[in-house]
Amino acid sequence: MIYIMTEAENELAKIIWENEPLPSGELVRLAQERLQWKKPTTYTVLRKICNNGIFQNNNAVVKKMAEDKITFE
């Protein structure tokens, strides 16, 4: 199955790819700084992209899943 990220998901993904692995609290800070997002927005979008198998958030550390599962269009 191919999952096409929304613009918001893509913006958060860029931050994660540039900085991963990173603590989720740091991701919240970076999203606030770069995207002017509040904490609930960051966690909502993060949950969506984690549920779609793009990233994982384990023990409050966010990182990408296996690279072979990610395709860029």
C-alpha positions in Angstrom: 0.0 0.0 0.0 1.2 3.5 -0.9 0.6 6.2 1.7 0.8 9.8 0.5 1.5 12.2 3.3 -0.4 15.4 3.8 1.5 18.7 3.7 1.5 18.9 7.5 2.8 15.3 7.8 5.5 16.0 5.2 6.6 19.1 7.1 6.9 17.2 10.4 8.6 14.3 8.6 11.3 16.7 7.3 12.1 17.7 10.9 12.3 14.1 12.0 14.5 13.0 9.1 16.9 15.9 9.7 17.2 15.2 13.4 16.4 11.5 14.1 16.6 9.8 16.4 15.2 12.6 18.6 13.2 12.8 21.9 9.6 13.6 21.3 9.9 16.6 23.5 12.6 18.0 21.2 10.4 17.3 18.2 7.6 19.4 19.9 10.1 22.2 20.4 11.3 22.1 16.8 7.8 22.0 15.5 6.9 25.0 17.6 10.0 26.8 16.4 9.7 26.0 12.7 6.0 25.4 12.1 4.4 27.4 15.0 2.6 24.3 16.1 1.3 23.6 19.6 2.2 20.4 21.4 -1.2 18.7 20.7 -0.9 19.4 16.9 2.6 17.9 16.8 1.5 14.7 18.6 -1.6 14.3 16.5 0.4 14.5 13.3 3.1 12.3 14.7 0.5 9.7 15.7 -0.8 9.6 12.2 2.5 9.1 10.5 3.5 6.5 13.1 0.3 4.6 12.6 1.0 4.5 8.9 4.4 2.9 9.5 6.6 5.8 8.4 8.0 6.5 11.9 8.0 5.0 15.3 7.8 6.7 18.7 9.2 4.2 21.3 10.0 5.3 24.8 9.6 8.9 23.7 12.2 8.7 21.0 11.1 9.3 17.4 12.9 7.6 14.5 12.2 6.3 11.0 11.1 2.8 10.3 13.2 0.7 8.0 14.2 2.7 5.0 13.0 0.1 2.6 9.4 0.8 3.6 9.6 4.4 2.6 9.1 5.5 -1.1 9.4 9.0 -2.3 7.3 10.3 -5.2 
